[in-house]
Amino acid sequence: MKVIVHGGAGSDPDEPEPRQAVLDEAAETGAAEPSVVDAIESAVHVLESSPRFNAGVGGAVQSDGEIRTDAGVMTSDREAGAVCSMPGVERAVSAARVVMEETPHVLVSGDHAVDLAEDFGVETGVNLWSEETREKWDDLDSVPEGTPSDHLDWLREKFGGSPESERDPKDHDTVGAVATDGDEFAAATSTGGRWLALAGRVGDVPQIGSGFFAAPAGAASATGAGEDIAKATLTRRAVRHLESGHEAQAAADRAIEEFAELTGSSAGVIVLDRDGNAGSAFNSDAMQTAVGSRTTRE
């Protein structure tokens, strides 16, 4: 089993070494699993449980003071599942797996996704606040109230109306994993969204071909400017380059080059190809990754 994980593409992290240690643990945990789906789920669990990333515990807070999680998973036989806008669900990747394996659907949202996850044994009602997110929220000089329009007015006034200025450096700390056992692939991405995004906002992460994608040629997981990733379908673009005969690193490089030309925004992508090669590329200041590989389960 080979697994590559990422911890988001964004600014240089304040404490890169501890973050890298968590990523290394995630990659090795995933590589010890017997199937590609187990591998990506276990790897992402490690990252969702760490407040150092914007997924699960420590996720971004939306404009109404709620942390909502999103995730998506896909396998190379084109089975897929995704969830979004879930309050109180740390292991969003497991909820996405429930959608893929237990329902005839691809995406389930909001409280209904929470109920579905709980019905299949995924823990709900989890306190997703970290010490850092609580301090940041409490330090705001005001919080938005009223209607969605009122929330938007507050965001424009506070951040000057620029979508880029509304982003917090940790917004890009979305997590993801890609795995292959030499025959099959699976990809997963999980996030807490964007800091102070309009309540209910959903980005690229649970959208097939944007935050995650898998096919017989390989698989990819993305991170970065969510709206632009969705518009450019970044992971589908990366896997298409695999299908055209490029190895993983070349596919990742070309996808990010095209993304930058199309959007002018920053993002990152991790890729595995059918030969087991791992690739990663980003045009932000930093993106930490880790690779784990095991030939037998220990």
NORSUL-V777737 format. One record per residue. N is the residue number from 1. RES is the residue in one small letter. PHI is phi in radians with two decimals (none if undefined). NEAR is the number of other ideal C-beta (glycine too) atoms within 12 Angstrom. D_FIRST is the distance of its C-alpha to the first C-alpha in Angstrom with 1 decimal. Layout:
# NORSUL-V777737
N|RES|PHI|NEAR|D_FIRST  N|RES|PHI|NEAR|D_FIRST
This chain:
# NORSUL-V777737
1|m|none|39|0.0  2|k|-2.13|42|3.8  3|v|-2.35|50|6.6  4|i|-2.13|51|10.3  5|v|-2.22|55|13.2  6|h|-2.32|58|16.9  7|g|-2.04|52|20.0  8|g|1.84|54|22.5  9|a|-1.96|44|24.7  10|g|-2.94|36|28.2  11|s|-1.36|22|30.6  12|d|-1.09|17|29.9  13|p|-1.21|27|28.9  14|d|-1.18|15|31.4  15|e|-2.24|17|29.1  16|p|-1.13|19|26.1  17|e|-1.15|13|25.1  18|p|-1.11|18|24.6  19|r|-1.13|35|22.8  20|q|-1.11|24|20.4  21|a|-1.09|20|19.9  22|v|-1.17|38|18.9  23|l|-1.09|40|16.5  24|d|-1.06|27|14.9  25|e|-1.08|27|14.8  26|a|-1.08|47|13.3  27|a|-1.12|42|10.3  28|e|-1.22|28|9.8  29|t|-1.08|32|10.6  30|g|-1.13|47|8.2  31|a|-1.16|40|5.2  32|a|-1.44|26|7.2  33|e|-1.46|32|7.5  34|p|-1.46|19|7.6  35|s|-2.28|25|7.9  36|v|-1.15|38|7.5  37|v|-1.23|41|11.0  38|d|-1.03|31|10.6  39|a|-1.12|45|8.0  40|i|-1.23|59|10.6  41|e|-1.15|42|13.4  42|s|-1.13|37|12.7  43|a|-1.09|52|12.2  44|v|-1.20|54|15.3  45|h|-0.95|37|17.2  46|v|-1.03|41|17.3  47|l|-1.33|54|18.8  48|e|-1.15|49|21.1  49|s|-1.47|31|22.5  50|s|-1.71|36|23.4  51|p|-1.24|31|26.8  52|r|-1.33|36|25.9  53|f|-2.17|47|24.4  54|n|-1.64|52|26.0  55|a|-2.86|55|24.1  56|g|1.04|46|25.0  57|v|-1.14|36|27.2  58|g|1.55|41|29.2  59|g|-1.15|51|28.9  60|a|-1.16|46|31.8  61|v|-1.72|38|35.1  62|q|-1.48|36|36.8  63|s|-1.11|37|40.5  64|d|-1.67|26|41.5  65|g|1.44|24|39.9  66|e|-1.94|32|36.9  67|i|-1.70|41|33.2  68|r|-2.18|44|31.3  69|t|-1.88|53|27.6  70|d|-2.29|54|25.8  71|a|-2.83|60|22.2  72|g|-2.57|53|20.5  73|v|-2.37|52|17.4  74|m|-2.69|48|16.7  75|t|-2.00|38|14.5  76|s|-1.26|34|14.8  77|d|-1.59|17|17.4  78|r|1.21|24|19.4  79|e|-1.39|29|19.6  80|a|-2.66|38|20.3  81|g|-2.67|42|21.9  82|a|-2.62|46|23.6  83|v|-2.42|50|26.0  84|c|-2.68|41|28.5  85|s|1.00|38|31.5  86|m|-1.80|53|30.5  87|p|-1.34|36|32.6  88|g|1.30|31|31.4  89|v|-2.04|45|27.7  90|e|-1.27|40|25.3  91|r|-1.60|39|22.1  92|a|-1.08|58|22.7  93|v|-1.09|56|19.2  94|s|-1.23|41|19.7  95|a|-1.12|54|23.0  96|a|-1.12|56|21.5  97|r|-1.12|41|19.2  98|v|-1.03|35|22.4  99|v|-1.03|38|24.1  100|m|-1.14|39|21.4  101|e|-1.67|23|21.3  102|e|-2.00|20|24.8  103|t|-2.23|24|27.1  104|p|-1.50|12|28.3  105|h|-1.87|20|28.2  106|v|-1.95|24|26.0  107|l|-2.42|32|27.6  108|v|-2.21|35|29.5  109|s|-2.17|31|31.5  110|g|1.04|26|33.4  111|d|-1.06|22|34.8  112|h|-1.15|21|33.9  113|a|-1.17|39|30.2  114|v|-1.10|31|30.8  115|d|-1.07|22|32.6  116|l|-1.09|32|29.9  117|a|-1.03|39|27.2  118|e|-1.07|22|29.5  119|d|-1.11|17|30.3  120|f|-1.90|26|26.7  121|g|1.57|14|26.3  122|v|-1.45|34|25.1  123|e|-1.14|24|27.3  124|t|-2.17|28|30.0  125|g|1.19|16|33.0  126|v|-1.42|28|31.0  127|n|-1.34|20|32.8  128|l|-1.60|37|30.8  129|w|-1.29|26|33.3  130|s|-1.79|29|32.5  131|e|-1.03|14|35.3  132|e|-1.16|28|34.9  133|t|-1.18|34|35.1  134|r|-1.13|19|38.0  135|e|-1.13|14|39.9  136|k|-1.12|22|39.3  137|w|-1.16|28|40.6  138|d|-1.18|15|43.5  139|d|-1.41|12|44.5  140|l|-1.11|21|45.1  141|d|-1.33|10|48.9  142|s|-2.79|17|48.8  143|v|-2.24|23|46.5  144|p|-1.21|30|46.9  145|e|-2.36|15|48.8  146|g|1.57|14|50.2  147|t|-1.43|14|48.9  148|p|-0.96|19|46.0  149|s|-1.11|14|48.5  150|d|-1.10|19|49.6  151|h|-1.10|28|46.0  152|l|-1.13|23|45.7  153|d|-1.07|19|49.1  154|w|-1.11|26|48.0  155|l|-1.11|32|44.9  156|r|-1.13|20|47.0  157|e|-1.16|16|49.6  158|k|-1.30|21|47.1  159|f|-1.97|23|44.9  160|g|1.32|11|47.4  161|g|1.44|14|46.0  162|s|-1.60|11|43.2  163|p|-0.99|25|39.8  164|e|-1.17|20|38.3  165|s|-1.25|16|40.5  166|e|-1.36|30|39.3  167|r|-1.50|31|35.8  168|d|-1.64|29|34.9  169|p|-0.94|24|32.6  170|k|-1.36|36|30.1  171|d|-0.96|42|30.0  172|h|-1.53|48|27.2  173|d|-1.50|49|25.0  174|t|-0.94|56|23.0  175|v|-2.05|59|19.3  176|g|-2.80|68|16.3  177|a|-2.58|62|12.6  178|v|-2.29|63|10.5  179|a|-2.39|54|7.0  180|t|-2.52|43|5.8  181|d|-1.84|32|4.5  182|g|1.71|18|7.4  183|d|-2.08|17|9.9  184|e|-2.08|32|10.0  185|f|-2.23|48|10.0  186|a|-2.59|52|11.2  187|a|-2.33|59|13.3  188|a|-2.55|62|15.5  189|t|-2.45|62|18.4  190|s|-2.48|57|20.9  191|t|-2.67|59|24.3  192|g|-1.79|54|27.7  193|g|1.55|49|29.4  194|r|-2.07|43|32.2  195|w|-1.00|37|34.7  196|l|1.02|37|38.0  197|a|-1.12|37|37.0  198|l|-0.94|30|39.4  199|a|-0.90|31|38.7  200|g|1.65|23|36.5  201|r|-1.06|35|35.0  202|v|-2.22|34|31.6  203|g|-1.72|46|29.8  204|d|-1.35|46|27.0  205|v|-0.94|56|24.1  206|p|-1.54|47|24.6  207|q|-1.77|36|25.7  208|i|-1.05|37|23.5  209|g|1.54|36|23.3  210|s|-1.86|44|24.4  211|g|-1.38|59|22.2  212|f|-2.75|56|19.1  213|f|-2.88|49|18.4  214|a|-2.47|47|16.0  215|a|-2.70|36|17.0  216|p|-1.02|19|16.0  217|a|-1.43|31|16.2  218|g|2.69|50|13.8  219|a|-2.64|57|14.1  220|a|-2.63|60|15.8  221|s|-2.34|63|17.2  222|a|-2.09|59|20.6  223|t|-2.72|54|23.0  224|g|2.37|50|26.6  225|a|-1.27|39|29.9  226|g|-1.03|44|29.2  227|e|-1.08|29|32.2  228|d|-1.27|31|31.8  229|i|-1.07|47|28.1  230|a|-1.13|33|29.1  231|k|-1.19|22|32.0  232|a|-1.67|34|30.0  233|t|0.76|29|26.9  234|l|-1.10|55|24.7  235|t|-1.24|51|21.2  236|r|-1.12|39|22.7  237|r|-1.10|38|24.4  238|a|-1.12|52|21.2  239|v|-1.20|44|19.5  240|r|-1.06|25|22.8  241|h|-1.18|35|22.7  242|l|-1.09|39|19.4  243|e|-1.12|23|21.3  244|s|-1.49|17|24.1  245|g|1.86|16|22.2  246|h|-1.38|27|21.4  247|e|-1.31|24|18.2  248|a|-1.00|38|16.3  249|q|-1.15|27|18.7  250|a|-1.13|23|21.8  251|a|-1.12|43|20.9  252|a|-1.12|45|20.6  253|d|-1.04|25|23.8  254|r|-1.15|29|25.7  255|a|-1.10|46|24.9  256|i|-1.22|42|26.1  257|e|-1.05|23|29.1  258|e|-1.14|26|30.1  259|f|-1.05|41|29.6  260|a|-1.10|28|31.9  261|e|-1.14|15|34.4  262|l|-1.30|20|34.5  263|t|-2.04|27|34.6  264|g|1.27|15|35.5  265|s|-1.83|33|33.1  266|s|-1.88|33|30.1  267|a|-2.84|51|26.4  268|g|-2.53|47|22.9  269|v|-2.58|59|19.8  270|i|-2.01|58|16.1  271|v|-2.50|57|14.5  272|l|-2.16|55|11.5  273|d|-1.94|37|12.9  274|r|-1.23|28|12.3  275|d|-1.60|21|12.1  276|g|1.46|27|9.1  277|n|-1.32|27|12.0  278|a|-1.86|37|12.3  279|g|-2.38|37|15.8  280|s|-2.61|40|18.0  281|a|-2.64|38|21.8  282|f|-2.74|37|24.5  283|n|-2.13|32|28.3  284|s|-1.61|34|29.0  285|d|-1.19|18|29.9  286|a|-2.74|27|26.4  287|m|-2.68|40|22.8  288|q|-1.57|41|20.5  289|t|-2.36|41|16.8  290|a|-2.65|35|13.9  291|v|-2.17|33|10.6  292|g|-2.15|34|8.0  293|s|-2.61|24|5.6  294|r|-2.48|21|5.4  295|t|-1.54|13|6.2  296|t|-2.39|11|7.9  297|r|-1.37|16|8.7  298|e|-1.72|12|11.7
